[in-house]
Amino acid sequence: MCYVLKILSRFNMENCKTSRVPMITGYVQQKEEDSDSLTDRLQSQSQIGTLLYIAVNACPDIAILTSFPEQCATKPTSADWNGAKRVLRYLKDTVDHVLHLDGKGIFYLECFADVDWAGEADNRKSNIGHIVKYGDGLVGWGSRKQTCVSLSSTDAEYIALAECLQELQWLRRLVDALASI
């Protein structure tokens, strides 16, 4: 992934240590305790935007991680900056990983969804994520904060599954339309 190497160079992290995990445990709680505002908002916003681009186009595994600093893009803190740098260190460690679309085997659509119930400490909303596979290849993914507050973990899981199934339905119709051509 040549683009990731350019980004590491752009933020002076080409010689940084790598990280096997993209986020430390308790990042959200640590972020709340850290109130040091950054003076250079533009560089922080540029870094967040770059990570969002990578998450949308190539690395679904960092999608949720980029949403945390993005929510505070107008007033980034040093915890946001360090969290984004940790994601860059993770990308350096996984720079040779690629999305794999296999042309062999039986093709079928399959979806997976997950949620962290009431993961946001301030408003108790849940973060949801889903992936959709076609055969052995990943063809769709998403991660975002739920718009409503779930009353139970089961409720949160149903909402996440419903969103995943909406994308699955759309892709099923697309596959059926392409098959009829």
LOBADO-476129 format. One record per residue (C-alpha): x negated, y negated, z negated; residue in three letters. Coordinates in Angstrom, 1 decimal, decimal comma, m for minus. Each point is the difference from the previous one (the first is absolute). Layout:
<pts>
+--------+--------+--------+--------+
:     xx :     yy :     zz : residu :
+--------+--------+--------+--------+
:      X :      Y :      Z :    ala :
...
+--------+--------+--------+--------+
</pts>
This chain:
<pts>
+--------+--------+--------+--------+
:     xx :     yy :     zz : residu :
+--------+--------+--------+--------+
:    0,0 :    0,0 :    0,0 :    met :
:   m2,0 :   m2,8 :    1,3 :    cys :
:    2,5 :   m2,6 :   m1,2 :    tyr :
:   m0,5 :    1,0 :   m3,6 :    val :
:   m3,7 :   m0,5 :    0,3 :    leu :
:    0,5 :   m3,5 :    1,5 :    lys :
:    2,3 :   m0,8 :   m2,9 :    ile :
:   m2,5 :    1,2 :   m2,6 :    leu :
:   m2,6 :   m2,2 :    1,7 :    ser :
:    2,3 :   m3,0 :    0,1 :    arg :
:    0,5 :    0,2 :   m3,8 :    phe :
:   m3,7 :    0,7 :   m0,7 :    asn :
:    0,8 :    3,6 :   m1,2 :    met :
:   m1,9 :    2,1 :    2,6 :    glu :
:   m2,5 :    1,1 :   m2,8 :    asn :
:    2,6 :    0,5 :   m2,7 :    cys :
:    0,5 :    3,2 :   m1,9 :    lys :
:    2,8 :    2,2 :    1,2 :    thr :
:    3,0 :    1,0 :   m2,0 :    ser :
:    1,9 :    3,3 :    0,2 :    arg :
:    3,2 :   m1,5 :   m1,4 :    val :
:    1,5 :   m3,2 :    1,4 :    pro :
:    1,5 :   m1,4 :   m3,2 :    met :
:   m0,9 :    0,2 :   m3,7 :    ile :
:    2,5 :    1,4 :   m2,5 :    thr :
:    1,9 :   m2,8 :   m1,6 :    gly :
:   m0,6 :   m2,6 :    2,7 :    tyr :
:    3,4 :   m1,6 :   m0,4 :    val :
:   m0,4 :   m0,3 :   m3,8 :    gln :
:   m3,6 :   m1,3 :    0,4 :    gln :
:    1,2 :   m2,5 :    2,5 :    lys :
:    2,5 :   m1,5 :   m2,4 :    glu :
:   m2,6 :   m0,5 :   m2,7 :    glu :
:   m2,4 :   m1,7 :    2,5 :    asp :
:    1,1 :   m3,6 :    0,6 :    ser :
:   m3,2 :   m1,3 :    1,6 :    asp :
:    1,1 :   m1,8 :    3,2 :    ser :
:   m2,3 :    0,1 :    3,0 :    leu :
:   m1,2 :   m3,3 :    1,4 :    thr :
:   m0,4 :    1,4 :    3,6 :    asp :
:    3,5 :    1,0 :    0,9 :    arg :
:   m0,7 :    0,1 :    3,7 :    leu :
:   m2,6 :    2,7 :   m0,2 :    gln :
:    2,2 :    2,1 :   m2,3 :    ser :
:    3,0 :   m0,4 :    2,4 :    gln :
:   m2,2 :    0,9 :    2,9 :    ser :
:   m1,1 :    3,2 :   m1,8 :    gln :
:    3,5 :    0,9 :   m0,8 :    ile :
:    1,2 :   m0,6 :    3,6 :    gly :
:   m2,8 :    2,1 :    1,3 :    thr :
:    0,9 :    2,9 :   m2,3 :    leu :
:    3,6 :   m0,3 :    1,0 :    leu :
:   m1,0 :    0,3 :    3,6 :    tyr :
:   m2,0 :    3,2 :   m0,7 :    ile :
:    2,8 :    1,5 :   m2,1 :    ala :
:    2,6 :   m0,6 :    2,7 :    val :
:   m2,1 :    1,2 :    3,0 :    asn :
:   m2,3 :    2,7 :   m1,3 :    ala :
:    0,0 :    0,8 :   m3,7 :    cys :
:    3,3 :    0,8 :   m1,5 :    pro :
:   m1,7 :    1,1 :   m3,2 :    asp :
:   m0,8 :   m3,6 :   m1,0 :    ile :
:    3,5 :   m1,4 :    0,8 :    ala :
:    1,2 :   m0,3 :   m3,6 :    ile :
:   m3,4 :   m1,2 :   m1,1 :    leu :
:    0,2 :   m3,0 :    2,3 :    thr :
:    3,4 :   m1,0 :   m1,2 :    ser :
:   m1,1 :   m0,8 :   m3,6 :    phe :
:   m2,5 :   m2,7 :    0,9 :    pro :
:    2,3 :   m1,2 :    2,8 :    glu :
:    2,8 :   m0,8 :   m2,5 :    gln :
:   m2,4 :   m2,5 :   m1,6 :    cys :
:   m1,5 :   m1,5 :    3,1 :    ala :
:    0,9 :   m3,5 :   m0,8 :    thr :
:   m1,7 :    0,1 :   m3,4 :    lys :
:   m2,6 :    2,8 :    0,1 :    pro :
:   m1,8 :    0,9 :   m3,1 :    thr :
:   m3,4 :    1,6 :   m0,5 :    ser :
:    1,8 :    3,4 :   m0,7 :    ala :
:    1,6 :   m0,3 :    3,5 :    asp :
:   m3,4 :   m0,7 :    1,5 :    trp :
:   m1,6 :    2,9 :   m1,8 :    asn :
:    2,9 :    2,3 :    1,0 :    gly :
:   m0,4 :   m0,9 :    3,6 :    ala :
:   m3,7 :    0,5 :   m0,1 :    lys :
:    0,6 :    3,5 :   m1,5 :    arg :
:    2,2 :    0,8 :    3,0 :    val :
:   m2,8 :   m1,1 :    2,3 :    leu :
:   m2,4 :    2,3 :   m1,9 :    arg :
:    2,5 :    2,8 :    0,4 :    tyr :
:    0,2 :   m0,7 :    3,8 :    leu :
:   m3,8 :    0,2 :    0,2 :    lys :
:    0,2 :    3,4 :   m1,6 :    asp :
:    2,7 :    1,2 :    2,4 :    thr :
:   m1,2 :   m1,8 :    3,2 :    val :
:   m0,5 :    3,3 :    1,9 :    asp :
:    3,6 :    1,2 :   m0,8 :    his :
:    2,4 :   m0,1 :    2,9 :    val :
:    3,7 :    0,5 :    0,6 :    leu :
:    0,4 :    3,4 :    1,7 :    his :
:    2,7 :    0,6 :    2,7 :    leu :
:   m0,2 :    3,7 :    1,0 :    asp :
:    1,4 :    1,0 :    3,4 :    gly :
:    0,2 :    3,6 :   m0,9 :    lys :
:    2,7 :    1,9 :   m1,9 :    gly :
:    3,7 :   m0,5 :   m0,7 :    ile :
:    1,2 :   m3,5 :   m0,2 :    phe :
:    2,5 :   m1,0 :   m2,6 :    tyr :
:    0,7 :   m3,1 :   m2,0 :    leu :
:   m0,5 :    0,0 :   m3,7 :    glu :
:    0,0 :   m2,8 :   m2,6 :    cys :
:   m1,3 :   m0,4 :   m3,5 :    phe :
:    0,9 :   m2,8 :   m2,5 :    ala :
:   m1,2 :   m1,0 :   m3,4 :    asp :
:    0,6 :   m2,7 :   m2,5 :    val :
:   m1,4 :   m1,4 :   m3,3 :    asp :
:    3,1 :   m0,6 :   m2,0 :    trp :
:    0,0 :   m3,5 :   m1,6 :    ala :
:   m3,6 :   m0,5 :    0,9 :    gly :
:    0,1 :   m3,8 :    0,0 :    glu :
:   m0,3 :   m1,1 :   m3,6 :    ala :
:    1,6 :   m3,5 :    0,5 :    asp :
:    3,2 :    1,0 :    1,8 :    asn :
:    0,1 :    3,8 :   m0,4 :    arg :
:    0,3 :    0,6 :    3,8 :    lys :
:   m1,4 :    3,1 :    1,5 :    ser :
:   m2,6 :    0,3 :    2,8 :    asn :
:    0,9 :    2,5 :    2,6 :    ile :
:   m1,9 :    1,7 :    2,8 :    gly :
:    0,7 :    2,4 :    2,7 :    his :
:   m1,7 :    1,8 :    2,9 :    ile :
:    1,5 :    1,7 :    3,1 :    val :
:   m1,9 :    2,8 :    1,8 :    lys :
:    0,6 :    1,4 :    3,5 :    tyr :
:   m1,6 :    3,4 :    0,1 :    gly :
:   m3,4 :   m0,5 :   m1,6 :    asp :
:   m0,2 :   m3,7 :    0,8 :    gly :
:    1,0 :   m3,0 :   m2,1 :    leu :
:    2,3 :   m2,2 :    2,1 :    val :
:    1,6 :   m2,3 :   m2,6 :    gly :
:   m0,6 :   m1,4 :   m3,5 :    trp :
:    1,1 :   m2,8 :   m2,2 :    gly :
:   m0,4 :   m1,3 :   m3,5 :    ser :
:    1,7 :   m2,9 :   m1,8 :    arg :
:    1,8 :   m1,1 :   m3,1 :    lys :
:    3,6 :    1,1 :   m0,4 :    gln :
:    2,5 :   m2,9 :    0,3 :    thr :
:    2,1 :    1,2 :   m3,0 :    cys :
:   m0,8 :    1,2 :   m3,5 :    val :
:    0,6 :    3,8 :   m0,3 :    ser :
:    1,7 :    1,2 :   m3,2 :    leu :
:   m1,8 :    3,4 :    0,0 :    ser :
:   m2,9 :    1,8 :    1,7 :    ser :
:    2,6 :    2,0 :    2,0 :    thr :
:    1,7 :   m3,1 :    1,2 :    asp :
:   m3,4 :   m1,4 :    1,1 :    ala :
:   m0,9 :    3,3 :    1,8 :    glu :
:    3,4 :   m0,1 :    1,9 :    tyr :
:   m0,6 :   m3,5 :    1,2 :    ile :
:   m3,5 :    0,9 :    1,2 :    ala :
:    1,3 :    3,1 :    1,7 :    leu :
:    2,8 :   m1,9 :    1,7 :    ala :
:   m2,5 :   m2,5 :    1,5 :    glu :
:   m2,2 :    2,9 :    1,2 :    cys :
:    2,9 :    1,7 :    1,6 :    leu :
:    1,0 :   m3,2 :    1,8 :    gln :
:   m3,4 :    0,0 :    1,7 :    glu :
:    0,2 :    3,7 :    0,6 :    leu :
:    3,4 :   m0,4 :    1,7 :    gln :
:   m1,3 :   m2,7 :    2,3 :    trp :
:   m3,0 :    2,1 :    1,0 :    leu :
:    2,2 :    3,0 :    0,6 :    arg :
:    2,1 :   m2,0 :    2,4 :    arg :
:   m3,1 :   m1,2 :    1,7 :    leu :
:   m1,4 :    3,5 :    0,4 :    val :
:    3,4 :    1,2 :    1,3 :    asp :
:    0,1 :   m2,9 :    2,5 :    ala :
:   m3,6 :    0,7 :    1,2 :    leu :
:    0,8 :    3,7 :    0,3 :    ala :
:    3,0 :   m0,7 :    2,3 :    ser :
:   m2,1 :   m2,0 :    2,5 :    ile :
+--------+--------+--------+--------+
</pts>
